[in-house]
Amino acid sequence: MIDKFIDYISYEKKYSSHTIEAYKKDIDSFLGFSIVEFDQAVISESSYGEIRSWIVSLVSSGLSNRTVNRKISSLNSFYKFLQRIEEIKINPLAGHKALKVAKRIQVPFSEKEIVSVIEGIDGEDFASVRDKLLVELLYSTGMRREELINLNHSSININNATIKVLGKRNKERIIPLLQSVKKTLQKYLLLKEIEFGCNGYLMVSNKGNKLYGTLVYRVIKLYFSKESTKVKKSPHVIRHSFATHLLNEGADLNSVKELLGHSSLASTQIYTHTSLDYLKEVYNQAHPRSEK
């Protein structure tokens, strides 16, 4: 049943490889617990009481409530699938309430920090130009890490200065390319053609292979550690910065939603909180009656 579920989220739901791996790991975690604690190897027959014991063990192990909720969500999706194919009648997690989590505040990079990073990558070798393009693409398009990794040459339309991004659930969106990014892209393509040819994936490693998640993180951390003291430095923080900076400059929420590839405004609205904080800061600094 687990294999059938993995096939379902792979081929029908078209989840990313990273998400599929996480789902399988979470479900296997409960399966292992169920076998050891209850001698139960058929988790379609597990009770909520048994699942509750697993949840308690996860919390006791020191995992955050957010991580535990994610694991429960994976298991819940599995049970919903079993209901869908009529393997079970009742989902044992149907009445479960998620654990309370503290609101996570994402602190975006400032415009100054991002400009400093981009301007600071001034090498002319392949790796330097690739790294500069990587940062520019993430910041100028707001694309996700996986979306960047999976770009290929057909994703780029140099003449129209646009880039086609394949997002979650294979949903495509077209994003304009800034002229500055277009220049870096053209320089990169020239160097890539000399080194490895221009076929296959757009962004490649120093050996010409497809980029991988750890390398993208490493590039971001390398350059932003020189310019920023923020604790978290990741591709997602750049995506967060992209949305926040657009909203700060007056972009409407619907436009930002389309650029980010969100399916609903609810997902985009989290960025308005940061923008409001920024507006409060500007207001308090500028208003004559404020206590500066």
C-alpha positions in Angstrom: 0.0 0.0 0.0 2.9 2.4 0.7 4.4 1.6 -2.7 1.0 2.3 -4.3 0.8 5.6 -2.4 4.3 6.6 -3.5 3.3 5.8 -7.2 0.2 7.9 -6.7 1.9 11.1 -5.5 4.7 10.5 -8.0 2.8 10.0 -11.2 -0.7 11.4 -10.5 -0.1 14.2 -8.1 3.4 14.9 -9.6 5.0 15.9 -6.3 8.7 16.8 -6.4 11.3 14.1 -5.6 12.2 16.0 -2.4 8.5 15.9 -1.2 8.1 12.2 -2.2 11.2 11.3 -0.3 10.0 13.2 2.8 6.5 11.5 2.7 8.1 8.0 2.4 10.5 8.7 5.2 7.7 9.9 7.5 5.4 6.9 6.8 8.3 4.4 7.2 9.0 6.1 10.5 5.5 5.3 11.8 5.7 1.8 10.3 8.9 1.1 12.1 7.5 2.4 15.4 4.3 0.4 14.9 6.2 -2.9 14.4 8.5 -2.3 17.4 5.9 -1.0 19.9 2.7 -2.9 18.8 4.0 -5.8 16.6 1.8 -4.2 13.9 3.2 -4.3 10.4 -0.1 -3.4 8.6 -0.5 0.3 9.4 -3.8 0.5 7.5 -5.2 -1.3 10.6 -3.5 1.1 13.1 -5.7 2.9 15.6 -5.6 6.5 16.6 -4.3 5.5 20.0 -1.3 3.8 18.4 -0.7 6.9 16.2 -1.0 9.0 19.3 1.8 7.0 21.0 4.0 7.7 17.9 3.3 11.4 18.1 4.2 11.4 21.8 7.4 9.6 21.1 8.3 12.2 18.3 7.7 15.1 20.7 9.7 13.4 23.5 12.6 12.9 21.1 13.0 16.7 20.9 11.5 17.3 17.4 9.7 20.7 17.0 5.9 20.7 16.8 6.2 22.0 13.3 8.3 18.9 12.2 5.9 16.6 14.1 2.9 18.2 12.3 4.6 17.6 9.0 5.1 13.9 9.7 1.5 13.6 10.8 0.4 15.3 7.6 2.3 12.8 5.5 0.6 9.9 7.4 -2.7 11.6 7.1 -2.3 11.9 3.3 -1.5 8.1 3.2 -4.7 7.3 5.0 -6.7 9.6 2.8 -5.3 7.7 -0.2 -6.3 4.4 1.4 -9.9 5.8 1.8 -9.9 6.9 -1.8 -9.0 3.4 -3.1 -11.5 1.9 -0.5 -8.8 0.0 1.5 -10.1 1.6 4.7 -13.5 3.2 5.6 -12.4 5.5 8.4 -9.2 7.6 8.5 -7.8 7.2 12.1 -6.4 10.8 11.8 -9.7 12.4 10.7 -10.3 14.0 14.1 -6.7 14.9 14.9 -5.8 18.5 15.7 -2.4 19.7 14.8 0.0 20.7 17.5 0.3 24.4 18.2 3.3 26.0 16.6 4.9 29.4 17.2 4.5 31.8 14.2 7.7 31.7 12.2 9.0 35.1 11.3 11.0 35.1 8.1 13.5 38.0 8.0 14.2 38.9 4.4 17.5 40.2 3.1 17.6 44.0 2.6 17.8 45.4 -0.9 21.3 46.7 0.1 22.5 43.2 1.1 21.3 41.6 -2.1 22.8 44.4 -4.3 26.1 44.1 -2.5 26.2 40.3 -3.0 25.4 40.6 -6.8 27.9 43.4 -7.3 30.5 41.5 -5.2 30.5 38.5 -7.5 32.7 40.0 -10.2 34.8 37.0 -11.4 34.9 36.2 -15.1 35.4 32.4 -14.8 32.5 30.0 -15.3 31.8 29.3 -11.6 31.7 33.0 -10.7 29.4 33.9 -13.6 27.2 30.9 -12.8 27.0 31.9 -9.1 26.1 35.5 -10.0 23.4 34.2 -12.4 22.1 31.9 -9.7 21.6 34.7 -7.2 20.2 37.1 -9.9 17.6 34.5 -11.1 16.4 33.7 -7.6 16.1 37.3 -6.7 14.7 38.7 -9.9 12.1 35.9 -10.4 11.3 34.7 -6.9 11.5 31.1 -8.1 11.9 28.1 -5.8 15.2 26.2 -5.4 13.8 23.1 -7.2 12.4 25.3 -10.0 15.9 26.8 -10.6 17.5 23.4 -10.6 15.1 22.0 -13.2 15.4 24.9 -15.7 16.6 23.8 -19.1 17.6 25.8 -22.2 14.1 25.7 -23.7 12.9 27.6 -20.5 14.7 30.7 -21.7 13.4 33.1 -24.4 16.3 35.6 -24.9 14.4 37.6 -27.5 11.4 38.2 -25.4 13.4 38.4 -22.2 11.2 35.9 -20.4 11.7 32.6 -18.5 9.3 29.7 -18.3 9.2 28.2 -14.8 7.6 24.8 -14.1 6.2 25.0 -10.6 4.4 22.7 -8.2 1.8 20.3 -9.8 3.6 21.0 -13.2 2.0 24.4 -13.3 3.8 26.7 -15.7 4.3 30.4 -15.4 6.1 33.0 -17.5 8.3 35.6 -15.7 10.0 38.6 -17.3 13.8 38.8 -17.2 15.5 42.1 -16.2 18.0 43.4 -18.6 20.8 43.1 -16.1 19.9 39.4 -15.6 19.7 38.9 -19.4 23.3 40.2 -19.7 24.6 37.8 -17.1 22.6 35.0 -18.7 24.1 35.7 -22.1 27.6 35.7 -20.6 26.9 32.5 -18.8 25.5 30.7 -21.9 28.7 31.6 -23.8 30.9 30.2 -21.1 28.8 27.1 -20.7 28.8 26.4 -24.4 32.6 26.6 -24.4 32.9 24.3 -21.3 30.0 21.8 -21.7 27.8 22.7 -24.7 24.3 24.2 -24.4 22.2 21.1 -24.1 20.3 19.8 -21.1 19.8 21.6 -17.9 20.5 25.4 -17.8 22.3 25.6 -14.5 25.1 23.1 -14.0 27.9 22.4 -11.6 31.6 23.0 -12.3 31.7 19.5 -13.9 28.7 20.2 -16.2 26.3 18.1 -14.2 22.8 19.2 -13.1 22.8 21.4 -10.0 21.7 19.8 -6.7 20.1 21.4 -3.7 23.1 21.3 -1.4 25.2 23.2 -3.9 22.6 25.9 -4.3 22.5 26.3 -0.5 26.3 26.4 -0.4 26.5 29.2 -3.0 23.9 31.3 -1.2 25.6 30.8 2.2 29.0 31.6 0.8 28.2 35.0 -0.6 25.5 36.2 1.8 27.7 35.4 4.8 30.0 38.1 3.7 27.2 40.7 3.5 24.6 39.7 6.0 24.4 38.9 9.7 21.0 37.2 9.4 20.9 33.8 10.9 19.1 32.1 8.0 20.6 32.3 4.5 18.8 30.2 2.0 17.2 30.3 -1.5 13.8 30.6 0.3 14.9 33.7 2.1 15.8 35.2 -1.3 12.3 34.2 -2.5 10.9 35.9 0.6 13.0 39.0 -0.1 11.7 39.1 -3.7 8.1 39.2 -2.6 8.6 41.6 0.3 10.6 44.1 -1.8 7.9 44.1 -4.6 5.2 44.7 -2.1 7.2 47.4 -0.4 7.5 49.2 -3.8 3.8 49.1 -4.4 3.2 45.9 -6.4 -0.3 44.5 -5.9 -0.8 41.2 -4.2 -2.4 39.4 -7.1 0.7 40.2 -9.4 3.1 38.9 -6.7 0.9 35.8 -6.3 1.2 35.0 -10.1 5.0 35.6 -10.1 5.5 33.3 -7.1 3.3 30.6 -8.6 1.0 30.4 -5.6 -2.4 28.7 -6.1 -4.2 31.1 -3.7 -3.8 34.5 -2.2 -3.6 33.0 1.3 -0.1 31.7 0.6 1.1 35.1 -0.7 -0.5 37.1 2.2 2.2 36.0 4.6 4.6 38.5 2.9 2.3 41.4 3.6 3.2 41.2 7.3 6.8 41.9 6.6 5.8 44.8 4.4 3.6 46.2 7.1 6.5 46.0 9.6 8.6 47.9 7.0 5.9 50.6 6.6 5.6 51.0 10.4 9.4 51.5 10.6 9.3 54.1 7.8 6.3 55.8 9.4 7.9 55.9 12.9 11.1 57.3 11.4 9.4 60.0 9.3 6.4 61.2 11.2 7.0 64.4 13.1 5.1 63.2 16.1 6.8 59.8 16.4 9.3 59.1 19.2 12.2 58.3 17.0 
